[in-house]
């Protein structure tokens, strides 16, 4: 389940980076349309990968419910920390994306 949580957090962060209003504080520049579109689609893929990880960990009877809980917990964590520590959120998303496959293989 931790892998699902990490994937979902990275997905929310990618969707956040796709928004113009968050690009300047996080990246110190604005991205073009193509990069924003890639981040949007990548964020969606990461959210779906989180669903897959949750279903693999819990099965189809509990996995989607656990995934929704992961969506809520990671979304709230990102929303509450992004205004105060935007660069830390970005670093943690990169770490989460790197750790997710290791956690999935470990579980």
C-alpha positions, 0 to 999 in steps of 0.5 A: 500500500505504501507504493500506491501512496507514493505513486499517487503523491507523485501523480498529484505533484505532476498534475500540480506542476502542469498548472501555470500558477505552481510552475514559478514557485516550484521550477522558477520558470513557466513551462510550455504547453507541450510540457504541461500536457505531458505532465497532465498525462503523466500525472494521470498515468501515475494515479492509475498506477497507484490504483494498480498497486493498491489492487495488487496489494489489497485485491479488487474488493478493498484495493479501489477503496484503499486507492481513494484513501491514498488519493485523499491522504496524499492530496491533503498532504500536498495541499497543506505543505505546498504553500509553505514548502514548495521545493520540499514537496517537489523533492519528496515527489521525486523521492516517492517516484524513485521509491515506489517500484522498490516498495512494490517489489518489497511487498 
